Amino acid sequence: MPTKPHKEYSELVELLIRRGMIIEDSSYVTRKLLQVGYYRLSGFWYISRKSNEDGTLSDQFLPNTNFNEIYRLYIFDKKLRLLLLDIIERLEVHIRSIIAHELGKIDPLAYQNPTLINQKFLHFQWRKSKAYAYAKWLDSLANKIDRNKDDCIEWHRKEDKDLPFWVAIEAWDFGTLSKYYSLLNGKNQRKIAKKFNIDENTLKNWLNEINILRNLCAHHARVWNRAFTDISIPDFNSEKLSKFKIANHYFSNLNLDNKAKSRIFGRIAALLYLISQTSKNYKWLDHFSSLITEDFPNVPNAKLTSMGIVSDPKKTLLQLKQLVQN
């Protein structure tokens, strides 16, 4: 198939009009195409295309597809990403603090201590693609520290001193943190997970999924209706996990279905659970609720169910707030 020919902005506006999009101000649309890009915005109007008889999507838009509302959906997604980065940053700083404190008690250079690591990550494994995973992690961390210009790190570098854990961890990003937790042996994973009243396998899954979400947000990817792999919400009522009564109360009452687990709402529920273990007065949920109830645009086929909010949004968000503050 030949490459599509290049089009000027005025031609792109005409193309949208021919396909049935309502455009109230061509100069405004031209500016937005210039600022954001046709291809980037197309991810937000994709859901508003008509279906052909064979189930494929037509180039034509559904009735009442208005560019102004499409752009509002783009801004909605941007605000959502900024909110997510805010709560992820808060969680990242908190988990860093817990890891540095708990493992720093064992060894001030704990991040360099292989006895804290699951032994399978210290050896070469052909079949599982985990070749010296801990050594690779250390190399990656060394590069991050070398590039870091923080005053405290610079002082240790100048004095030729090893960085204690609570200093080195300031050079970590969420990916470094998530990976390190996954490398720890079970005993030390449980020590960290206990601070959040949750089991180590669930926390490991959540940190990995939150890291993926964080990277999407940081790179300006559309997230509002993105389909993810299911986030792990185990049966906390089971005999094995019954001791995690706080998690059981939270998730049994929230009762996330499969749709929620594979969408953004499931990740938000997990984030808020983790945050709620140390703070009951965090106002993030108020901002999220306002965004959902006040800023969601009128775009054909744009539904909150695509975020994993499958029932009455106001009722769902009120229930979530009550659970977070319990």
C-alpha positions in Angstrom: 0.0 0.0 0.0 1.5 3.4 -1.0 2.3 6.0 1.7 -0.4 8.5 2.2 0.4 11.9 0.6 1.3 14.9 2.7 -1.5 17.4 3.3 -1.5 21.0 4.3 -3.5 22.0 7.4 -6.2 23.5 5.3 -6.5 20.3 3.4 -6.8 18.3 6.6 -9.6 20.6 7.8 -11.5 20.1 4.5 -11.0 16.3 4.9 -12.5 16.3 8.3 -15.5 18.3 7.0 -16.0 15.9 4.1 -16.0 13.0 6.5 -18.8 14.5 8.5 -17.1 16.2 11.5 -18.7 19.4 12.7 -16.3 22.2 12.5 -17.5 25.6 13.8 -14.3 27.6 13.3 -11.8 26.4 10.6 -9.1 28.8 11.9 -9.4 27.3 15.4 -9.2 23.8 14.1 -6.1 24.7 12.0 -4.4 26.1 15.1 -5.1 22.9 17.1 -3.8 20.7 14.3 -0.7 22.8 14.2 -0.2 22.7 18.0 -1.1 19.0 18.6 -0.9 17.2 15.2 -3.6 15.5 13.1 -2.3 12.0 13.8 -2.3 12.6 17.6 -5.8 13.9 17.6 -7.0 11.1 15.4 -6.6 8.8 18.4 -9.4 10.7 20.1 -11.9 10.8 17.2 -11.2 7.2 16.2 -14.0 6.0 18.4 -16.5 8.3 16.6 -16.1 6.7 13.2 -19.1 4.9 11.6 -19.0 1.1 11.2 -19.4 -0.6 7.9 -21.7 -3.5 7.4 -18.7 -5.9 7.6 -17.8 -4.5 11.0 -14.8 -2.5 9.8 -14.6 1.2 10.5 -15.6 3.8 7.9 -13.8 7.0 7.3 -17.0 8.8 8.0 -17.9 10.2 11.4 -21.0 9.5 13.5 -23.6 12.2 13.7 -22.8 15.0 16.2 -19.1 14.4 16.1 -17.9 17.9 16.9 -14.2 18.9 16.7 -14.6 21.1 19.8 -15.7 18.1 21.9 -12.9 16.0 20.4 -10.4 18.6 21.6 -12.1 18.6 25.0 -11.5 14.9 25.2 -7.9 15.5 24.4 -7.7 18.0 27.2 -9.5 15.6 29.5 -6.9 13.0 28.8 -4.1 15.5 29.4 -5.6 16.5 32.8 -6.0 12.8 33.7 -2.4 12.1 32.9 -1.2 15.0 35.0 -3.3 13.8 37.9 -1.9 10.3 37.5 1.7 11.6 37.5 0.9 13.5 40.7 -0.3 10.4 42.6 2.4 8.2 41.2 5.0 10.7 42.3 3.6 10.6 45.8 3.6 6.8 45.9 7.2 6.7 44.4 8.6 8.9 47.1 6.8 7.0 49.9 8.0 3.6 48.7 11.5 4.9 48.3 11.5 6.0 51.9 10.2 2.7 53.1 12.7 0.6 51.1 15.6 2.8 52.2 14.6 2.7 55.8 13.8 -1.0 56.1 16.7 -2.3 54.1 19.1 0.4 55.2 18.7 -1.0 58.8 20.1 -4.2 57.5 23.0 -2.7 55.5 23.7 1.0 54.7 24.8 -0.3 51.2 21.8 -2.7 51.0 21.3 -2.0 47.3 24.7 -3.5 46.6 24.1 -6.5 48.9 23.3 -9.7 46.9 22.2 -11.6 50.0 19.0 -9.5 49.9 18.3 -10.6 46.3 16.4 -13.7 45.1 19.2 -16.1 44.2 17.8 -16.9 40.8 18.5 -13.4 39.7 22.2 -13.7 40.6 22.9 -16.5 38.1 22.7 -17.0 34.3 19.4 -18.6 33.2 19.2 -19.5 29.5 15.5 -20.3 29.4 14.0 -17.5 31.4 15.8 -14.5 29.9 16.9 -13.4 33.4 20.7 -13.5 32.7 22.4 -11.9 35.7 19.3 -9.7 36.2 20.7 -8.1 39.4 24.1 -7.3 37.8 22.2 -5.6 34.9 20.2 -3.6 37.4 23.3 -2.5 39.2 24.9 -1.4 35.9 21.7 0.6 35.1 21.7 2.2 38.5 25.4 3.1 38.2 24.7 5.0 35.0 21.8 6.9 36.6 24.0 7.9 39.6 26.8 9.0 37.2 24.4 11.3 35.4 22.8 12.6 38.6 24.0 16.1 39.7 22.3 16.2 43.1 24.4 18.1 45.6 24.5 15.2 48.1 25.5 12.7 45.4 28.1 15.1 44.1 29.6 15.4 47.7 29.9 11.7 48.1 31.4 11.4 44.6 34.0 14.2 45.5 34.8 12.5 48.8 35.1 9.1 47.0 32.6 7.6 49.3 30.0 4.9 48.6 26.5 6.2 48.5 24.4 5.0 51.5 21.1 3.6 50.5 19.0 6.6 51.5 21.2 8.8 49.2 21.5 6.4 46.3 17.7 5.9 46.2 17.2 9.6 45.3 18.7 8.7 41.8 16.0 6.0 41.2 13.1 6.4 39.0 9.9 4.4 39.3 11.2 1.7 36.9 14.4 1.3 39.0 12.3 1.0 42.1 9.9 -1.5 40.6 12.7 -3.7 39.2 14.6 -3.7 42.5 11.5 -4.8 44.4 11.0 -7.6 41.9 14.6 -8.8 42.5 14.4 -8.9 46.3 14.0 -12.3 48.0 10.6 -13.2 49.5 11.6 -12.2 53.0 12.5 -8.6 52.1 9.6 -8.3 49.6 7.2 -9.2 52.5 8.9 -6.7 54.8 8.0 -3.9 52.3 4.6 -5.2 51.4 3.6 -5.4 55.1 3.8 -1.6 55.3 0.9 -1.5 52.8 -1.1 -4.4 54.4 -0.8 -6.4 51.2 1.0 -9.5 50.0 4.3 -9.3 48.2 3.1 -10.8 44.9 0.3 -8.3 44.5 2.6 -5.4 45.3 5.1 -6.7 42.8 2.4 -6.8 40.1 1.1 -3.4 41.0 4.5 -1.7 40.9 5.1 -3.1 37.5 1.7 -2.0 36.2 2.0 1.4 37.8 5.5 1.8 36.2 4.0 1.1 32.7 1.2 3.6 33.4 3.7 6.2 34.6 5.8 5.8 31.4 2.7 6.2 29.3 1.7 9.4 31.1 5.3 10.8 31.0 5.4 10.3 27.3 2.0 11.9 26.7 0.3 8.7 25.5 -3.5 8.5 25.5 -4.6 6.7 28.6 -8.3 7.5 29.3 -9.6 4.5 27.3 -6.5 2.4 27.0 -6.8 -1.4 27.5 -4.1 -2.8 29.7 -3.3 -6.3 31.0 -5.4 -7.1 34.0 -4.0 -5.7 37.2 -3.8 -8.4 39.9 -6.6 -8.2 42.5 -6.4 -11.5 44.3 -9.1 -13.0 46.5 -8.2 -11.5 49.9 -10.9 -13.6 51.4 -9.0 -16.8 50.7 -7.3 -18.7 53.5 -3.8 -17.7 52.3 -4.6 -14.0 52.1 -7.3 -13.7 54.8 -4.8 -11.9 57.2 -4.9 -8.8 54.9 -8.2 -7.6 56.3 -7.8 -4.0 55.2 -7.3 -5.0 51.6 -10.1 -7.5 51.8 -12.5 -4.8 53.1 -11.4 -2.3 50.4 -11.5 -4.6 47.4 -14.5 -6.7 48.4 -16.6 -3.6 48.7 -15.3 -2.0 45.6 -15.9 -5.3 43.7 -13.9 -4.4 40.6 -15.0 -6.4 37.5 -12.8 -7.6 34.7 -13.4 -4.4 32.7 -12.1 -2.3 35.6 -9.1 -4.5 36.1 -8.0 -4.0 32.5 -8.6 -0.3 32.4 -7.4 2.9 34.1 -9.9 2.7 37.0 -8.4 -0.6 38.3 -5.0 1.1 38.5 -6.5 4.1 40.2 -8.1 1.9 42.8 -4.8 0.2 43.5 -2.9 3.5 43.7 -5.5 4.9 46.1 -5.3 1.8 48.2 -1.5 2.1 48.6 -1.7 5.8 49.3 -4.5 5.3 51.8 -2.3 3.1 54.0 -0.3 6.2 55.1 -2.6 9.2 54.4 -6.4 9.6 54.9 -6.5 13.3 53.9 -5.1 13.2 50.4 -7.3 15.4 48.1 -6.4 13.7 44.9 -9.7 11.8 44.6 -11.6 15.1 44.9 -9.7 16.4 41.8 -10.3 13.1 40.0 -14.0 13.1 40.8 -14.4 16.7 39.5 -12.6 15.8 36.3 -14.9 12.8 35.7 -18.2 14.5 36.6 -17.5 18.0 35.2 -15.0 17.7 32.3 -16.0 14.6 30.4 -17.0 15.7 26.9 -19.9 14.8 24.7 -18.2 12.7 22.0 -20.0 9.9 20.2 -19.0 6.5 21.6 -16.9 8.1 24.4 -18.1 6.5 27.6 -16.8 6.2 31.1 -17.1 2.4 30.9 -14.0 2.7 28.6 -12.2 3.8 31.8 -13.6 0.8 33.7 -16.2 2.8 35.6 -19.2 0.6 34.7 -21.9 1.9 37.1 -23.1 5.3 38.2 -19.9 7.4 38.3 -20.9 9.6 41.2 -22.0 6.6 43.3 -18.8 4.7 42.4 -16.5 7.7 43.3 -18.3 8.4 46.5 -17.9 4.7 47.5 -14.2 4.9 46.6 -13.8 8.0 48.7 -15.4 6.3 51.7 -13.2 3.3 51.4 -10.1 5.4 51.1 -10.9 7.4 54.2 -12.0 4.4 56.3 
